[in-house]
C-alpha cells in the first residue's frame, strides 16, 4: 500500500477559520495578529527543538499567544485566552481536503497525518474537521519530542510502518516543512495555496501545486 503523509495545519486544516475568535479581541488587526501568532508558534517550536527543551504544542501555542498579546498591548481574561487557544482545535477542513482524501483512498493510497501538534490537540482538530474517518493514522511528533523539520520527526513514519524514505509521499503547505521532508528523502508535493516563493535552501519539492485537487490529478 502506498503511504501518503499530510501535514495538518494549513495543509488539510484551514487556519483562517480561527480569525473570528481573533477579531473578537483585536477588531481590525486580526490578520496581523494571527500571522504573528503563527510565526511565533513556529519559532518557539523550532527553538525548543534546537535547545532540547521540548514542550507540548498546546503550551507553545499559549506561549506564542501571550507574546503576541503583549506585543499588541492587549489584555484578555482567562476565558477569552482559552477560547483563542481552543480555536486551533476548531479549524475547518479546506473544501478540497475531504474529496482529495476520499479519491486517494479509493485509488489504493493510505493517507495519514504527521503533525507538530500534540496528540490531544491534534485529535480534537482532526475530529472537528470531519476528516478523521478518511485517515488511516494521525501521528504526532510527541513520541520523539522533536518538531519538524528535525529529521527525527519524519523518521516516525518509517519507524511505524517500515520501508524507506523514498517510498513515502509527503504533502505540506509550509515551505519549511517541504524543505525538511525533501532533505529527509521523501517524495514531496508543496501545496502553495498562498502563491508564496520557495525557500532558498536548494531543496525543491517534486511539484508545486495550488490545491489538493491538483494533487489528486498528479497522483491518480
QUIVEN-V325900 format. One record per residue. N is the residue number from 1. RES is the residue in three letters. OMEGA is omega in radians with two decimals (none if undefined). Layout:
{{N:RES:OMEGA} {N:RES:OMEGA}}
This chain:
{{1:UNK:-3.11} {2:UNK:-3.13} {3:UNK:3.01} {4:UNK:-3.00} {5:UNK:-3.13} {6:UNK:2.84} {7:UNK:-3.10} {8:UNK:-2.98} {9:UNK:-3.14} {10:UNK:3.14} {11:UNK:3.03} {12:UNK:-3.06} {13:UNK:-3.05} {14:UNK:-3.09} {15:UNK:-3.12} {16:UNK:3.11} {17:UNK:3.12} {18:UNK:-2.98} {19:UNK:-3.10} {20:UNK:3.13} {21:UNK:3.12} {22:UNK:-3.12} {23:UNK:3.10} {24:UNK:-3.13} {25:UNK:-2.99} {26:UNK:-3.09} {27:UNK:-2.99} {28:UNK:-3.14} {29:UNK:-3.05} {30:UNK:-3.11} {31:UNK:3.12} {32:UNK:-3.13} {33:UNK:-3.09} {34:UNK:3.13} {35:UNK:3.13} {36:UNK:3.09} {37:UNK:3.11} {38:UNK:3.13} {39:UNK:-3.12} {40:UNK:3.08} {41:UNK:3.13} {42:UNK:3.14} {43:UNK:-3.12} {44:UNK:3.09} {45:UNK:-3.14} {46:UNK:-3.11} {47:UNK:3.14} {48:UNK:3.07} {49:UNK:-3.14} {50:UNK:-3.08} {51:UNK:-3.08} {52:UNK:-3.12} {53:UNK:-3.06} {54:UNK:2.93} {55:UNK:3.13} {56:UNK:-3.06} {57:UNK:3.11} {58:UNK:3.10} {59:UNK:3.10} {60:UNK:3.11} {61:UNK:3.10} {62:UNK:-3.14} {63:UNK:3.12} {64:UNK:3.10} {65:UNK:-3.13} {66:UNK:3.09} {67:UNK:-3.07} {68:UNK:3.08} {69:UNK:3.12} {70:UNK:3.13} {71:UNK:-3.13} {72:UNK:-3.13} {73:UNK:-3.08} {74:UNK:3.03} {75:UNK:3.09} {76:UNK:3.09} {77:UNK:-3.07} {78:UNK:-3.13} {79:UNK:3.09} {80:UNK:3.11} {81:UNK:3.13} {82:UNK:3.12} {83:UNK:3.10} {84:UNK:-3.13} {85:UNK:-3.13} {86:UNK:3.06} {87:UNK:3.14} {88:UNK:3.08} {89:UNK:3.14} {90:UNK:3.12} {91:UNK:3.12} {92:UNK:3.05} {93:UNK:2.98} {94:UNK:-3.11} {95:UNK:-3.11} {96:UNK:-3.04} {97:UNK:-3.12} {98:UNK:3.12} {99:UNK:3.14} {100:UNK:3.14} {101:UNK:3.11} {102:UNK:-3.12} {103:UNK:-3.13} {104:UNK:3.12} {105:UNK:-3.14} {106:UNK:-3.11} {107:UNK:3.05} {108:UNK:3.07} {109:UNK:3.06} {110:UNK:-3.08} {111:UNK:3.06} {112:UNK:3.14} {113:UNK:2.89} {114:UNK:-3.00} {115:UNK:2.99} {116:UNK:3.14} {117:UNK:3.07} {118:UNK:-2.96} {119:UNK:-3.10} {120:UNK:3.13} {121:UNK:-3.08} {122:UNK:3.14} {123:UNK:3.11} {124:UNK:-3.14} {125:UNK:-3.08} {126:UNK:3.10} {127:UNK:3.14} {128:UNK:-3.09} {129:UNK:-3.10} {130:UNK:-3.07} {131:UNK:-3.02} {132:UNK:-3.14} {133:UNK:-3.10} {134:UNK:-3.08} {135:UNK:3.10} {136:UNK:3.14} {137:UNK:3.05} {138:UNK:-3.05} {139:UNK:3.07} {140:UNK:3.10} {141:UNK:-3.13} {142:UNK:-3.08} {143:UNK:-3.07} {144:UNK:3.14} {145:UNK:3.06} {146:UNK:-3.11} {147:UNK:2.94} {148:UNK:0.28} {149:UNK:3.04} {150:UNK:-3.12} {151:UNK:-3.12} {152:UNK:3.07} {153:UNK:3.13} {154:UNK:3.14} {155:UNK:3.13} {156:UNK:-3.11} {157:UNK:-3.12} {158:UNK:3.11} {159:UNK:-3.12} {160:UNK:-2.97} {161:UNK:-3.14} {162:UNK:-3.12} {163:UNK:-3.13} {164:UNK:-3.06} {165:UNK:-3.08} {166:UNK:3.07} {167:UNK:-3.09} {168:UNK:3.01} {169:UNK:-3.05} {170:UNK:-3.07} {171:UNK:3.12} {172:UNK:3.04} {173:UNK:-3.06} {174:UNK:-3.09} {175:UNK:3.13} {176:UNK:3.13} {177:UNK:3.07} {178:UNK:-3.13} {179:UNK:-3.14} {180:UNK:-3.13} {181:UNK:3.07} {182:UNK:3.13} {183:UNK:-3.14} {184:UNK:3.11} {185:UNK:3.07} {186:UNK:2.91} {187:UNK:-2.88} {188:UNK:3.02} {189:UNK:-3.14} {190:UNK:3.05} {191:UNK:-3.04} {192:UNK:-3.08} {193:UNK:-3.04} {194:UNK:3.08} {195:UNK:3.10} {196:UNK:-3.10} {197:UNK:3.13} {198:UNK:3.07} {199:UNK:-3.09} {200:UNK:-3.12} {201:UNK:-3.12} {202:UNK:3.12} {203:UNK:-3.07} {204:UNK:3.07} {205:UNK:3.06} {206:UNK:3.12} {207:UNK:3.07} {208:UNK:-3.06} {209:UNK:-3.13} {210:UNK:-3.12} {211:UNK:3.06} {212:UNK:3.03} {213:UNK:3.07} {214:UNK:3.12} {215:UNK:-3.13} {216:UNK:3.10} {217:UNK:3.12} {218:UNK:-2.97} {219:UNK:-3.03} {220:UNK:none}}
